[in-house]
Amino acid sequence: MKFWILALLLATAGMGRASADPLADLEQVRAAYGALHSVHAEITMSNGMDVSIDWIEPDKMHVVSSQNGMQMIAIGNNHWVNMGGHWTALPPRANPIQTQMAMMRGPEFDQQVLRNARISDRGMDVLRGVPAHKYHLAGWEGAGGISYDLWIVNRLPVKAVEYGRAGEQEATITYSRYNGVPDFGPPM
């Protein structure tokens, strides 16, 4: 899955009445998502893998796999992995991982997605008992046939579904704990 694309897409829609211009709606949501300090995501992939991720600005990420209990923490250039119940420090290296919020502040989102995607306003929907605005994004350069449905509440994504080239559902991401992820440090 192209997590950087999904990360960019997940911050792209608004709840409530849409304006006449879905692109303007998505730009407002991008700004709101980019202003966050932290977010939690639960990802379920079609292959059965379930992963939770906490992102904290400016450069912290904690990943937990429910299948095998594997965990990874990245803080700046430092990385640790827990497999089999004990933490191992990895050699320091440049951190290619950005938080989702940091990606939203960069120019790639506007250049690669918003300006080139076919954006469809799918109207209002109810998600977990809450009214949400639904959008569909497809057809931008580099997407490789992947498209997304996004559910937005209060200008923040609460759910995204990624579809593959043949239209099959590949991943579902649910978001929560906006600016509420507890801080964490090195595990060792």
Secondary structure, DSSP 8 states (H G I E B T S, - for coil): --HHHHHHHTT---SSS--S-HHHHHHHHHHHHHT-SEEEEEEEETTS-EEEEEEETTTEEEEEETTT--EEEEETTEEEEEETTEEEEE---------HHHHHHSTHIIIIIITTSEEEEEEEEEETTEEEEEEEEE--TT-TT-EEEEEEETTEEEEEEEE-TTS-EEEEEEEE-TTT--------
